[in-house]
Amino acid sequence: MPRLPQVTARELVRFLKSQGFAEDRQAGSHLTLRHAGRSISVTVPVHTGCDIGRGLAVRILKGAGFSVDEYLRLC
């Protein structure tokens, strides 16, 4: 299994939006994105200038229905 590179919140949000997710709501620094067709929502911590930890990024992708392989292939 390939290792996920460091990603920023902006990169992760851009990827999720390109896959059909849309901004649903934001509470402080946490942005919730929702996919209307699949009724899935994921929350991404948006801290300017900080990378998202690899483990958290993998959990967000998994919650959105994507594997690391799919993320690397599609982004």
CHARMM internal coordinates of N, CA and C (Angstrom, degrees):
IC EDIT
DIST 1 N 1 CA 1.4602
DIST 1 CA 1 C 1.5247
ANGL 1 N 1 CA 1 C 108.48
DIST 1 C 2 N 1.3336
ANGL 1 CA 1 C 2 N 117.49
DIHE 1 N 1 CA 1 C 2 N 128.22
DIST 2 N 2 CA 1.4633
ANGL 1 C 2 N 2 CA 120.15
DIHE 1 CA 1 C 2 N 2 CA -179.56
DIST 2 CA 2 C 1.5236
ANGL 2 N 2 CA 2 C 110.89
DIHE 1 C 2 N 2 CA 2 C -70.25
DIST 2 C 3 N 1.3119
ANGL 2 CA 2 C 3 N 114.65
DIHE 2 N 2 CA 2 C 3 N 152.44
DIST 3 N 3 CA 1.4566
ANGL 2 C 3 N 3 CA 120.31
DIHE 2 CA 2 C 3 N 3 CA -179.08
DIST 3 CA 3 C 1.5288
ANGL 3 N 3 CA 3 C 109.53
DIHE 2 C 3 N 3 CA 3 C -88.41
DIST 3 C 4 N 1.3005
ANGL 3 CA 3 C 4 N 115.56
DIHE 3 N 3 CA 3 C 4 N 136.20
DIST 4 N 4 CA 1.4569
ANGL 3 C 4 N 4 CA 121.68
DIHE 3 CA 3 C 4 N 4 CA 179.68
DIST 4 CA 4 C 1.5261
ANGL 4 N 4 CA 4 C 109.28
DIHE 3 C 4 N 4 CA 4 C -73.45
DIST 4 C 5 N 1.3308
ANGL 4 CA 4 C 5 N 118.58
DIHE 4 N 4 CA 4 C 5 N 128.36
DIST 5 N 5 CA 1.4689
ANGL 4 C 5 N 5 CA 119.90
DIHE 4 CA 4 C 5 N 5 CA 176.22
DIST 5 CA 5 C 1.5273
ANGL 5 N 5 CA 5 C 109.99
DIHE 4 C 5 N 5 CA 5 C -71.72
DIST 5 C 6 N 1.3205
ANGL 5 CA 5 C 6 N 116.63
DIHE 5 N 5 CA 5 C 6 N 165.68
DIST 6 N 6 CA 1.4636
ANGL 5 C 6 N 6 CA 120.48
DIHE 5 CA 5 C 6 N 6 CA 175.27
DIST 6 CA 6 C 1.5265
ANGL 6 N 6 CA 6 C 108.49
DIHE 5 C 6 N 6 CA 6 C -59.97
DIST 6 C 7 N 1.3042
ANGL 6 CA 6 C 7 N 116.87
DIHE 6 N 6 CA 6 C 7 N 133.51
DIST 7 N 7 CA 1.4615
ANGL 6 C 7 N 7 CA 121.20
DIHE 6 CA 6 C 7 N 7 CA 177.54
DIST 7 CA 7 C 1.5229
ANGL 7 N 7 CA 7 C 109.05
DIHE 6 C 7 N 7 CA 7 C -127.67
DIST 7 C 8 N 1.3163
ANGL 7 CA 7 C 8 N 115.02
DIHE 7 N 7 CA 7 C 8 N 150.44
DIST 8 N 8 CA 1.4534
ANGL 7 C 8 N 8 CA 120.32
DIHE 7 CA 7 C 8 N 8 CA 174.84
DIST 8 CA 8 C 1.5214
ANGL 8 N 8 CA 8 C 108.50
DIHE 7 C 8 N 8 CA 8 C -94.46
DIST 8 C 9 N 1.3077
ANGL 8 CA 8 C 9 N 115.35
DIHE 8 N 8 CA 8 C 9 N 164.88
DIST 9 N 9 CA 1.4641
ANGL 8 C 9 N 9 CA 119.90
DIHE 8 CA 8 C 9 N 9 CA 177.56
DIST 9 CA 9 C 1.5214
ANGL 9 N 9 CA 9 C 110.14
DIHE 8 C 9 N 9 CA 9 C -60.59
DIST 9 C 10 N 1.3255
ANGL 9 CA 9 C 10 N 116.89
DIHE 9 N 9 CA 9 C 10 N -39.14
DIST 10 N 10 CA 1.4668
ANGL 9 C 10 N 10 CA 121.32
DIHE 9 CA 9 C 10 N 10 CA -179.30
DIST 10 CA 10 C 1.5285
ANGL 10 N 10 CA 10 C 110.81
DIHE 9 C 10 N 10 CA 10 C -60.78
DIST 10 C 11 N 1.3497
ANGL 10 CA 10 C 11 N 117.29
DIHE 10 N 10 CA 10 C 11 N -43.27
DIST 11 N 11 CA 1.4647
ANGL 10 C 11 N 11 CA 120.58
DIHE 10 CA 10 C 11 N 11 CA 179.48
DIST 11 CA 11 C 1.5273
ANGL 11 N 11 CA 11 C 111.28
DIHE 10 C 11 N 11 CA 11 C -65.64
DIST 11 C 12 N 1.3237
ANGL 11 CA 11 C 12 N 116.22
DIHE 11 N 11 CA 11 C 12 N -41.52
DIST 12 N 12 CA 1.4578
ANGL 11 C 12 N 12 CA 120.28
DIHE 11 CA 11 C 12 N 12 CA -179.46
DIST 12 CA 12 C 1.5271
ANGL 12 N 12 CA 12 C 111.21
DIHE 11 C 12 N 12 CA 12 C -67.01
DIST 12 C 13 N 1.3259
ANGL 12 CA 12 C 13 N 117.26
DIHE 12 N 12 CA 12 C 13 N -42.28
DIST 13 N 13 CA 1.4675
ANGL 12 C 13 N 13 CA 121.16
DIHE 12 CA 12 C 13 N 13 CA 178.44
DIST 13 CA 13 C 1.5244
ANGL 13 N 13 CA 13 C 109.66
DIHE 12 C 13 N 13 CA 13 C -64.70
DIST 13 C 14 N 1.3329
ANGL 13 CA 13 C 14 N 118.02
DIHE 13 N 13 CA 13 C 14 N -41.53
DIST 14 N 14 CA 1.4633
ANGL 13 C 14 N 14 CA 121.57
DIHE 13 CA 13 C 14 N 14 CA 179.04
DIST 14 CA 14 C 1.5265
ANGL 14 N 14 CA 14 C 110.39
DIHE 13 C 14 N 14 CA 14 C -60.77
DIST 14 C 15 N 1.3406
ANGL 14 CA 14 C 15 N 116.80
DIHE 14 N 14 CA 14 C 15 N -43.15
DIST 15 N 15 CA 1.4655
ANGL 14 C 15 N 15 CA 120.50
DIHE 14 CA 14 C 15 N 15 CA 178.43
DIST 15 CA 15 C 1.5222
ANGL 15 N 15 CA 15 C 110.78
DIHE 14 C 15 N 15 CA 15 C -62.72
DIST 15 C 16 N 1.3343
ANGL 15 CA 15 C 16 N 116.89
DIHE 15 N 15 CA 15 C 16 N -47.88
DIST 16 N 16 CA 1.4676
ANGL 15 C 16 N 16 CA 120.05
DIHE 15 CA 15 C 16 N 16 CA -177.78
DIST 16 CA 16 C 1.5279
ANGL 16 N 16 CA 16 C 111.23
DIHE 15 C 16 N 16 CA 16 C -62.84
DIST 16 C 17 N 1.3314
ANGL 16 CA 16 C 17 N 117.20
DIHE 16 N 16 CA 16 C 17 N -39.90
DIST 17 N 17 CA 1.4731
ANGL 16 C 17 N 17 CA 120.09
DIHE 16 CA 16 C 17 N 17 CA 177.66
DIST 17 CA 17 C 1.5224
ANGL 17 N 17 CA 17 C 110.74
DIHE 16 C 17 N 17 CA 17 C -63.69
DIST 17 C 18 N 1.3375
ANGL 17 CA 17 C 18 N 117.38
DIHE 17 N 17 CA 17 C 18 N -37.61
DIST 18 N 18 CA 1.4669
ANGL 17 C 18 N 18 CA 119.93
DIHE 17 CA 17 C 18 N 18 CA 179.68
DIST 18 CA 18 C 1.5244
ANGL 18 N 18 CA 18 C 111.57
DIHE 17 C 18 N 18 CA 18 C -68.23
DIST 18 C 19 N 1.3388
ANGL 18 CA 18 C 19 N 116.81
DIHE 18 N 18 CA 18 C 19 N -18.25
DIST 19 N 19 CA 1.4626
ANGL 18 C 19 N 19 CA 121.42
DIHE 18 CA 18 C 19 N 19 CA 179.25
DIST 19 CA 19 C 1.5245
ANGL 19 N 19 CA 19 C 112.54
DIHE 18 C 19 N 19 CA 19 C -98.93
DIST 19 C 20 N 1.3319
ANGL 19 CA 19 C 20 N 117.70
DIHE 19 N 19 CA 19 C 20 N 12.53
DIST 20 N 20 CA 1.4549
ANGL 19 C 20 N 20 CA 120.88
DIHE 19 CA 19 C 20 N 20 CA 173.30
DIST 20 CA 20 C 1.5201
ANGL 20 N 20 CA 20 C 115.74
DIHE 19 C 20 N 20 CA 20 C 103.90
DIST 20 C 21 N 1.3287
ANGL 20 CA 20 C 21 N 118.04
DIHE 20 N 20 CA 20 C 21 N 1.58
DIST 21 N 21 CA 1.4657
ANGL 20 C 21 N 21 CA 120.57
DIHE 20 CA 20 C 21 N 21 CA 177.13
DIST 21 CA 21 C 1.5227
ANGL 21 N 21 CA 21 C 109.25
DIHE 20 C 21 N 21 CA 21 C -82.41
DIST 21 C 22 N 1.3110
ANGL 21 CA 21 C 22 N 116.89
DIHE 21 N 21 CA 21 C 22 N 149.78
DIST 22 N 22 CA 1.4687
ANGL 21 C 22 N 22 CA 122.30
DIHE 21 CA 21 C 22 N 22 CA 178.68
DIST 22 CA 22 C 1.5271
ANGL 22 N 22 CA 22 C 108.21
DIHE 21 C 22 N 22 CA 22 C -132.53
DIST 22 C 23 N 1.3340
ANGL 22 CA 22 C 23 N 115.65
DIHE 22 N 22 CA 22 C 23 N 152.46
DIST 23 N 23 CA 1.4594
ANGL 22 C 23 N 23 CA 119.84
DIHE 22 CA 22 C 23 N 23 CA 178.70
DIST 23 CA 23 C 1.5213
ANGL 23 N 23 CA 23 C 109.19
DIHE 22 C 23 N 23 CA 23 C -63.74
DIST 23 C 24 N 1.3194
ANGL 23 CA 23 C 24 N 116.07
DIHE 23 N 23 CA 23 C 24 N 129.73
DIST 24 N 24 CA 1.4564
ANGL 23 C 24 N 24 CA 121.94
DIHE 23 CA 23 C 24 N 24 CA -179.78
DIST 24 CA 24 C 1.5247
ANGL 24 N 24 CA 24 C 109.75
DIHE 23 C 24 N 24 CA 24 C -103.72
DIST 24 C 25 N 1.3307
ANGL 24 CA 24 C 25 N 116.10
DIHE 24 N 24 CA 24 C 25 N -53.60
DIST 25 N 25 CA 1.4653
ANGL 24 C 25 N 25 CA 120.18
DIHE 24 CA 24 C 25 N 25 CA 178.81
DIST 25 CA 25 C 1.5225
ANGL 25 N 25 CA 25 C 108.86
DIHE 24 C 25 N 25 CA 25 C -160.46
DIST 25 C 26 N 1.3274
ANGL 25 CA 25 C 26 N 115.07
DIHE 25 N 25 CA 25 C 26 N 166.14
DIST 26 N 26 CA 1.4543
ANGL 25 C 26 N 26 CA 120.45
DIHE 25 CA 25 C 26 N 26 CA 176.66
DIST 26 CA 26 C 1.5182
ANGL 26 N 26 CA 26 C 108.46
DIHE 25 C 26 N 26 CA 26 C -137.39
DIST 26 C 27 N 1.3194
ANGL 26 CA 26 C 27 N 116.22
DIHE 26 N 26 CA 26 C 27 N 131.64
DIST 27 N 27 CA 1.4605
ANGL 26 C 27 N 27 CA 122.02
DIHE 26 CA 26 C 27 N 27 CA 176.31
DIST 27 CA 27 C 1.5192
ANGL 27 N 27 CA 27 C 106.97
DIHE 26 C 27 N 27 CA 27 C -122.87
DIST 27 C 28 N 1.3099
ANGL 27 CA 27 C 28 N 116.35
DIHE 27 N 27 CA 27 C 28 N 104.75
DIST 28 N 28 CA 1.4633
ANGL 27 C 28 N 28 CA 120.11
DIHE 27 CA 27 C 28 N 28 CA -176.53
DIST 28 CA 28 C 1.5111
ANGL 28 N 28 CA 28 C 110.30
DIHE 27 C 28 N 28 CA 28 C 65.29
DIST 28 C 29 N 1.3273
ANGL 28 CA 28 C 29 N 115.60
DIHE 28 N 28 CA 28 C 29 N -121.54
DIST 29 N 29 CA 1.4647
ANGL 28 C 29 N 29 CA 119.49
DIHE 28 CA 28 C 29 N 29 CA -177.59
DIST 29 CA 29 C 1.5252
ANGL 29 N 29 CA 29 C 112.61
DIHE 28 C 29 N 29 CA 29 C -100.15
DIST 29 C 30 N 1.3254
ANGL 29 CA 29 C 30 N 117.65
DIHE 29 N 29 CA 29 C 30 N 14.85
DIST 30 N 30 CA 1.4595
ANGL 29 C 30 N 30 CA 121.01
DIHE 29 CA 29 C 30 N 30 CA 179.68
DIST 30 CA 30 C 1.5230
ANGL 30 N 30 CA 30 C 110.53
DIHE 29 C 30 N 30 CA 30 C -113.05
DIST 30 C 31 N 1.3350
ANGL 30 CA 30 C 31 N 115.16
DIHE 30 N 30 CA 30 C 31 N 119.28
DIST 31 N 31 CA 1.4563
ANGL 30 C 31 N 31 CA 122.64
DIHE 30 CA 30 C 31 N 31 CA -178.83
DIST 31 CA 31 C 1.5169
ANGL 31 N 31 CA 31 C 109.31
DIHE 30 C 31 N 31 CA 31 C -100.77
DIST 31 C 32 N 1.3191
ANGL 31 CA 31 C 32 N 116.54
DIHE 31 N 31 CA 31 C 32 N 127.81
DIST 32 N 32 CA 1.4645
ANGL 31 C 32 N 32 CA 121.39
DIHE 31 CA 31 C 32 N 32 CA 177.88
DIST 32 CA 32 C 1.5214
ANGL 32 N 32 CA 32 C 108.36
DIHE 31 C 32 N 32 CA 32 C -103.58
DIST 32 C 33 N 1.3257
ANGL 32 CA 32 C 33 N 114.93
DIHE 32 N 32 CA 32 C 33 N 126.36
DIST 33 N 33 CA 1.4603
ANGL 32 C 33 N 33 CA 122.37
DIHE 32 CA 32 C 33 N 33 CA 178.48
DIST 33 CA 33 C 1.5192
ANGL 33 N 33 CA 33 C 107.99
DIHE 32 C 33 N 33 CA 33 C -111.73
DIST 33 C 34 N 1.3326
ANGL 33 CA 33 C 34 N 116.18
DIHE 33 N 33 CA 33 C 34 N 143.14
DIST 34 N 34 CA 1.4653
ANGL 33 C 34 N 34 CA 121.29
DIHE 33 CA 33 C 34 N 34 CA -177.36
DIST 34 CA 34 C 1.5266
ANGL 34 N 34 CA 34 C 110.02
DIHE 33 C 34 N 34 CA 34 C -128.88
DIST 34 C 35 N 1.3162
ANGL 34 CA 34 C 35 N 115.30
DIHE 34 N 34 CA 34 C 35 N 140.06
DIST 35 N 35 CA 1.4605
ANGL 34 C 35 N 35 CA 121.65
DIHE 34 CA 34 C 35 N 35 CA 175.25
DIST 35 CA 35 C 1.5233
ANGL 35 N 35 CA 35 C 106.57
DIHE 34 C 35 N 35 CA 35 C -104.86
DIST 35 C 36 N 1.3055
ANGL 35 CA 35 C 36 N 116.61
DIHE 35 N 35 CA 35 C 36 N 110.28
DIST 36 N 36 CA 1.4674
ANGL 35 C 36 N 36 CA 121.14
DIHE 35 CA 35 C 36 N 36 CA -173.85
DIST 36 CA 36 C 1.5214
ANGL 36 N 36 CA 36 C 112.29
DIHE 35 C 36 N 36 CA 36 C -64.44
DIST 36 C 37 N 1.3037
ANGL 36 CA 36 C 37 N 117.79
DIHE 36 N 36 CA 36 C 37 N -40.84
DIST 37 N 37 CA 1.4553
ANGL 36 C 37 N 37 CA 121.20
DIHE 36 CA 36 C 37 N 37 CA -176.48
DIST 37 CA 37 C 1.5144
ANGL 37 N 37 CA 37 C 113.82
DIHE 36 C 37 N 37 CA 37 C -67.76
DIST 37 C 38 N 1.3253
ANGL 37 CA 37 C 38 N 116.97
DIHE 37 N 37 CA 37 C 38 N -32.23
DIST 38 N 38 CA 1.4644
ANGL 37 C 38 N 38 CA 120.62
DIHE 37 CA 37 C 38 N 38 CA -177.02
DIST 38 CA 38 C 1.5264
ANGL 38 N 38 CA 38 C 113.01
DIHE 37 C 38 N 38 CA 38 C -109.05
DIST 38 C 39 N 1.3186
ANGL 38 CA 38 C 39 N 118.65
DIHE 38 N 38 CA 38 C 39 N 0.48
DIST 39 N 39 CA 1.4642
ANGL 38 C 39 N 39 CA 123.90
DIHE 38 CA 38 C 39 N 39 CA -179.48
DIST 39 CA 39 C 1.5278
ANGL 39 N 39 CA 39 C 112.44
DIHE 38 C 39 N 39 CA 39 C 51.36
DIST 39 C 40 N 1.3324
ANGL 39 CA 39 C 40 N 115.56
DIHE 39 N 39 CA 39 C 40 N 46.75
DIST 40 N 40 CA 1.4587
ANGL 39 C 40 N 40 CA 122.38
DIHE 39 CA 39 C 40 N 40 CA 178.37
DIST 40 CA 40 C 1.5244
ANGL 40 N 40 CA 40 C 107.57
DIHE 39 C 40 N 40 CA 40 C -117.01
DIST 40 C 41 N 1.3170
ANGL 40 CA 40 C 41 N 116.40
DIHE 40 N 40 CA 40 C 41 N 138.56
DIST 41 N 41 CA 1.4609
ANGL 40 C 41 N 41 CA 118.62
DIHE 40 CA 40 C 41 N 41 CA 172.28
DIST 41 CA 41 C 1.5217
ANGL 41 N 41 CA 41 C 108.95
DIHE 40 C 41 N 41 CA 41 C -131.28
DIST 41 C 42 N 1.3284
ANGL 41 CA 41 C 42 N 115.26
DIHE 41 N 41 CA 41 C 42 N 144.42
DIST 42 N 42 CA 1.4603
ANGL 41 C 42 N 42 CA 122.68
DIHE 41 CA 41 C 42 N 42 CA 178.54
DIST 42 CA 42 C 1.5214
ANGL 42 N 42 CA 42 C 108.41
DIHE 41 C 42 N 42 CA 42 C -132.32
DIST 42 C 43 N 1.3235
ANGL 42 CA 42 C 43 N 115.94
DIHE 42 N 42 CA 42 C 43 N 150.81
DIST 43 N 43 CA 1.4507
ANGL 42 C 43 N 43 CA 121.56
DIHE 42 CA 42 C 43 N 43 CA 179.66
DIST 43 CA 43 C 1.5194
ANGL 43 N 43 CA 43 C 108.99
DIHE 42 C 43 N 43 CA 43 C -114.29
DIST 43 C 44 N 1.3342
ANGL 43 CA 43 C 44 N 115.55
DIHE 43 N 43 CA 43 C 44 N 130.16
DIST 44 N 44 CA 1.4599
ANGL 43 C 44 N 44 CA 121.89
DIHE 43 CA 43 C 44 N 44 CA -179.19
DIST 44 CA 44 C 1.5279
ANGL 44 N 44 CA 44 C 108.40
DIHE 43 C 44 N 44 CA 44 C -117.26
DIST 44 C 45 N 1.3478
ANGL 44 CA 44 C 45 N 117.98
DIHE 44 N 44 CA 44 C 45 N 125.61
DIST 45 N 45 CA 1.4582
ANGL 44 C 45 N 45 CA 119.54
DIHE 44 CA 44 C 45 N 45 CA 175.29
DIST 45 CA 45 C 1.5247
ANGL 45 N 45 CA 45 C 109.48
DIHE 44 C 45 N 45 CA 45 C -74.83
DIST 45 C 46 N 1.3179
ANGL 45 CA 45 C 46 N 116.92
DIHE 45 N 45 CA 45 C 46 N 124.58
DIST 46 N 46 CA 1.4553
ANGL 45 C 46 N 46 CA 121.55
DIHE 45 CA 45 C 46 N 46 CA -176.45
DIST 46 CA 46 C 1.5234
ANGL 46 N 46 CA 46 C 108.31
DIHE 45 C 46 N 46 CA 46 C -109.75
DIST 46 C 47 N 1.3245
ANGL 46 CA 46 C 47 N 115.88
DIHE 46 N 46 CA 46 C 47 N 93.84
DIST 47 N 47 CA 1.4597
ANGL 46 C 47 N 47 CA 121.99
DIHE 46 CA 46 C 47 N 47 CA 177.87
DIST 47 CA 47 C 1.5209
ANGL 47 N 47 CA 47 C 107.04
DIHE 46 C 47 N 47 CA 47 C -113.85
DIST 47 C 48 N 1.3142
ANGL 47 CA 47 C 48 N 116.91
DIHE 47 N 47 CA 47 C 48 N 112.11
DIST 48 N 48 CA 1.4537
ANGL 47 C 48 N 48 CA 122.62
DIHE 47 CA 47 C 48 N 48 CA -175.15
DIST 48 CA 48 C 1.5270
ANGL 48 N 48 CA 48 C 111.04
DIHE 47 C 48 N 48 CA 48 C -57.48
DIST 48 C 49 N 1.3278
ANGL 48 CA 48 C 49 N 115.10
DIHE 48 N 48 CA 48 C 49 N 131.53
DIST 49 N 49 CA 1.4531
ANGL 48 C 49 N 49 CA 120.78
DIHE 48 CA 48 C 49 N 49 CA 176.01
DIST 49 CA 49 C 1.5109
ANGL 49 N 49 CA 49 C 115.22
DIHE 48 C 49 N 49 CA 49 C 81.60
DIST 49 C 50 N 1.3331
ANGL 49 CA 49 C 50 N 118.01
DIHE 49 N 49 CA 49 C 50 N 1.70
DIST 50 N 50 CA 1.4705
ANGL 49 C 50 N 50 CA 121.12
DIHE 49 CA 49 C 50 N 50 CA -178.91
DIST 50 CA 50 C 1.5224
ANGL 50 N 50 CA 50 C 109.95
DIHE 49 C 50 N 50 CA 50 C -116.53
DIST 50 C 51 N 1.3296
ANGL 50 CA 50 C 51 N 114.84
DIHE 50 N 50 CA 50 C 51 N 140.62
DIST 51 N 51 CA 1.4552
ANGL 50 C 51 N 51 CA 119.58
DIHE 50 CA 50 C 51 N 51 CA 173.06
DIST 51 CA 51 C 1.5205
ANGL 51 N 51 CA 51 C 109.24
DIHE 50 C 51 N 51 CA 51 C -79.92
DIST 51 C 52 N 1.3186
ANGL 51 CA 51 C 52 N 115.17
DIHE 51 N 51 CA 51 C 52 N 154.23
DIST 52 N 52 CA 1.4597
ANGL 51 C 52 N 52 CA 120.48
DIHE 51 CA 51 C 52 N 52 CA 173.76
DIST 52 CA 52 C 1.5287
ANGL 52 N 52 CA 52 C 106.16
DIHE 51 C 52 N 52 CA 52 C -84.81
DIST 52 C 53 N 1.3031
ANGL 52 CA 52 C 53 N 117.77
DIHE 52 N 52 CA 52 C 53 N 137.90
DIST 53 N 53 CA 1.4629
ANGL 52 C 53 N 53 CA 120.84
DIHE 52 CA 52 C 53 N 53 CA 177.38
DIST 53 CA 53 C 1.5193
ANGL 53 N 53 CA 53 C 110.74
DIHE 52 C 53 N 53 CA 53 C -58.46
DIST 53 C 54 N 1.3188
ANGL 53 CA 53 C 54 N 116.18
DIHE 53 N 53 CA 53 C 54 N 146.89
DIST 54 N 54 CA 1.4725
ANGL 53 C 54 N 54 CA 119.91
DIHE 53 CA 53 C 54 N 54 CA -177.21
DIST 54 CA 54 C 1.5285
ANGL 54 N 54 CA 54 C 111.76
DIHE 53 C 54 N 54 CA 54 C -58.80
DIST 54 C 55 N 1.3273
ANGL 54 CA 54 C 55 N 116.87
DIHE 54 N 54 CA 54 C 55 N -43.35
DIST 55 N 55 CA 1.4589
ANGL 54 C 55 N 55 CA 119.91
DIHE 54 CA 54 C 55 N 55 CA -179.14
DIST 55 CA 55 C 1.5110
ANGL 55 N 55 CA 55 C 112.04
DIHE 54 C 55 N 55 CA 55 C -62.18
DIST 55 C 56 N 1.3304
ANGL 55 CA 55 C 56 N 116.75
DIHE 55 N 55 CA 55 C 56 N -43.00
DIST 56 N 56 CA 1.4606
ANGL 55 C 56 N 56 CA 120.68
DIHE 55 CA 55 C 56 N 56 CA 179.15
DIST 56 CA 56 C 1.5243
ANGL 56 N 56 CA 56 C 110.57
DIHE 55 C 56 N 56 CA 56 C -66.43
DIST 56 C 57 N 1.3317
ANGL 56 CA 56 C 57 N 117.28
DIHE 56 N 56 CA 56 C 57 N -41.37
DIST 57 N 57 CA 1.4699
ANGL 56 C 57 N 57 CA 120.46
DIHE 56 CA 56 C 57 N 57 CA 179.05
DIST 57 CA 57 C 1.5247
ANGL 57 N 57 CA 57 C 110.48
DIHE 56 C 57 N 57 CA 57 C -61.37
DIST 57 C 58 N 1.3316
ANGL 57 CA 57 C 58 N 117.12
DIHE 57 N 57 CA 57 C 58 N -40.68
DIST 58 N 58 CA 1.4710
ANGL 57 C 58 N 58 CA 120.62
DIHE 57 CA 57 C 58 N 58 CA 179.06
DIST 58 CA 58 C 1.5358
ANGL 58 N 58 CA 58 C 109.80
DIHE 57 C 58 N 58 CA 58 C -65.02
DIST 58 C 59 N 1.3500
ANGL 58 CA 58 C 59 N 116.97
DIHE 58 N 58 CA 58 C 59 N -40.90
DIST 59 N 59 CA 1.4759
ANGL 58 C 59 N 59 CA 119.78
DIHE 58 CA 58 C 59 N 59 CA 179.04
DIST 59 CA 59 C 1.5238
ANGL 59 N 59 CA 59 C 111.56
DIHE 58 C 59 N 59 CA 59 C -65.90
DIST 59 C 60 N 1.3423
ANGL 59 CA 59 C 60 N 117.39
DIHE 59 N 59 CA 59 C 60 N -38.00
DIST 60 N 60 CA 1.4731
ANGL 59 C 60 N 60 CA 120.60
DIHE 59 CA 59 C 60 N 60 CA 177.83
DIST 60 CA 60 C 1.5238
ANGL 60 N 60 CA 60 C 109.59
DIHE 59 C 60 N 60 CA 60 C -64.59
DIST 60 C 61 N 1.3399
ANGL 60 CA 60 C 61 N 116.71
DIHE 60 N 60 CA 60 C 61 N -45.67
DIST 61 N 61 CA 1.4624
ANGL 60 C 61 N 61 CA 120.36
DIHE 60 CA 60 C 61 N 61 CA 178.81
DIST 61 CA 61 C 1.5308
ANGL 61 N 61 CA 61 C 111.03
DIHE 60 C 61 N 61 CA 61 C -61.57
DIST 61 C 62 N 1.3265
ANGL 61 CA 61 C 62 N 116.78
DIHE 61 N 61 CA 61 C 62 N -43.82
DIST 62 N 62 CA 1.4637
ANGL 61 C 62 N 62 CA 120.75
DIHE 61 CA 61 C 62 N 62 CA 179.86
DIST 62 CA 62 C 1.5269
ANGL 62 N 62 CA 62 C 110.39
DIHE 61 C 62 N 62 CA 62 C -62.84
DIST 62 C 63 N 1.3373
ANGL 62 CA 62 C 63 N 116.89
DIHE 62 N 62 CA 62 C 63 N -41.21
DIST 63 N 63 CA 1.4563
ANGL 62 C 63 N 63 CA 120.83
DIHE 62 CA 62 C 63 N 63 CA 178.07
DIST 63 CA 63 C 1.5176
ANGL 63 N 63 CA 63 C 112.28
DIHE 62 C 63 N 63 CA 63 C -64.16
DIST 63 C 64 N 1.3333
ANGL 63 CA 63 C 64 N 116.00
DIHE 63 N 63 CA 63 C 64 N -28.23
DIST 64 N 64 CA 1.4602
ANGL 63 C 64 N 64 CA 120.99
DIHE 63 CA 63 C 64 N 64 CA 178.54
DIST 64 CA 64 C 1.5276
ANGL 64 N 64 CA 64 C 111.84
DIHE 63 C 64 N 64 CA 64 C -86.32
DIST 64 C 65 N 1.3362
ANGL 64 CA 64 C 65 N 116.32
DIHE 64 N 64 CA 64 C 65 N -5.22
DIST 65 N 65 CA 1.4623
ANGL 64 C 65 N 65 CA 119.56
DIHE 64 CA 64 C 65 N 65 CA 177.33
DIST 65 CA 65 C 1.5130
ANGL 65 N 65 CA 65 C 114.53
DIHE 64 C 65 N 65 CA 65 C 93.76
DIST 65 C 66 N 1.3328
ANGL 65 CA 65 C 66 N 117.95
DIHE 65 N 65 CA 65 C 66 N 21.58
DIST 66 N 66 CA 1.4642
ANGL 65 C 66 N 66 CA 121.86
DIHE 65 CA 65 C 66 N 66 CA -178.93
DIST 66 CA 66 C 1.5235
ANGL 66 N 66 CA 66 C 110.26
DIHE 65 C 66 N 66 CA 66 C -122.38
DIST 66 C 67 N 1.3148
ANGL 66 CA 66 C 67 N 115.55
DIHE 66 N 66 CA 66 C 67 N 147.46
DIST 67 N 67 CA 1.4595
ANGL 66 C 67 N 67 CA 120.58
DIHE 66 CA 66 C 67 N 67 CA 173.44
DIST 67 CA 67 C 1.5271
ANGL 67 N 67 CA 67 C 107.71
DIHE 66 C 67 N 67 CA 67 C -97.11
DIST 67 C 68 N 1.3176
ANGL 67 CA 67 C 68 N 116.32
DIHE 67 N 67 CA 67 C 68 N 170.13
DIST 68 N 68 CA 1.4664
ANGL 67 C 68 N 68 CA 121.00
DIHE 67 CA 67 C 68 N 68 CA 177.02
DIST 68 CA 68 C 1.5219
ANGL 68 N 68 CA 68 C 109.23
DIHE 67 C 68 N 68 CA 68 C -61.50
DIST 68 C 69 N 1.3332
ANGL 68 CA 68 C 69 N 117.31
DIHE 68 N 68 CA 68 C 69 N -41.34
DIST 69 N 69 CA 1.4751
ANGL 68 C 69 N 69 CA 121.62
DIHE 68 CA 68 C 69 N 69 CA 179.23
DIST 69 CA 69 C 1.5299
ANGL 69 N 69 CA 69 C 110.48
DIHE 68 C 69 N 69 CA 69 C -58.08
DIST 69 C 70 N 1.3348
ANGL 69 CA 69 C 70 N 116.50
DIHE 69 N 69 CA 69 C 70 N -46.20
DIST 70 N 70 CA 1.4695
ANGL 69 C 70 N 70 CA 120.46
DIHE 69 CA 69 C 70 N 70 CA -179.21
DIST 70 CA 70 C 1.5342
ANGL 70 N 70 CA 70 C 110.22
DIHE 69 C 70 N 70 CA 70 C -64.14
DIST 70 C 71 N 1.3245
ANGL 70 CA 70 C 71 N 117.00
DIHE 70 N 70 CA 70 C 71 N -41.66
DIST 71 N 71 CA 1.4700
ANGL 70 C 71 N 71 CA 120.24
DIHE 70 CA 70 C 71 N 71 CA 179.22
DIST 71 CA 71 C 1.5215
ANGL 71 N 71 CA 71 C 110.13
DIHE 70 C 71 N 71 CA 71 C -60.34
DIST 71 C 72 N 1.3335
ANGL 71 CA 71 C 72 N 117.11
DIHE 71 N 71 CA 71 C 72 N -48.34
DIST 72 N 72 CA 1.4708
ANGL 71 C 72 N 72 CA 120.64
DIHE 71 CA 71 C 72 N 72 CA -178.44
DIST 72 CA 72 C 1.5146
ANGL 72 N 72 CA 72 C 111.92
DIHE 71 C 72 N 72 CA 72 C -64.83
DIST 72 C 73 N 1.3268
ANGL 72 CA 72 C 73 N 116.77
DIHE 72 N 72 CA 72 C 73 N -33.79
DIST 73 N 73 CA 1.4747
ANGL 72 C 73 N 73 CA 120.49
DIHE 72 CA 72 C 73 N 73 CA -179.35
DIST 73 CA 73 C 1.5372
ANGL 73 N 73 CA 73 C 111.15
DIHE 72 C 73 N 73 CA 73 C -75.80
DIST 73 C 74 N 1.3312
ANGL 73 CA 73 C 74 N 117.11
DIHE 73 N 73 CA 73 C 74 N -37.55
DIST 74 N 74 CA 1.4624
ANGL 73 C 74 N 74 CA 120.52
DIHE 73 CA 73 C 74 N 74 CA -173.32
DIST 74 CA 74 C 1.5335
ANGL 74 N 74 CA 74 C 114.60
DIHE 73 C 74 N 74 CA 74 C -88.66
DIST 74 C 75 N 1.3273
ANGL 74 CA 74 C 75 N 117.49
DIHE 74 N 74 CA 74 C 75 N -22.46
DIST 75 N 75 CA 1.4721
ANGL 74 C 75 N 75 CA 117.52
DIHE 74 CA 74 C 75 N 75 CA -175.54
DIST 75 CA 75 C 1.4979
ANGL 75 N 75 CA 75 C 112.97
DIHE 74 C 75 N 75 CA 75 C -87.23
END
COOR INIT
IC SEED 1 N 1 CA 1 C
IC BUILD
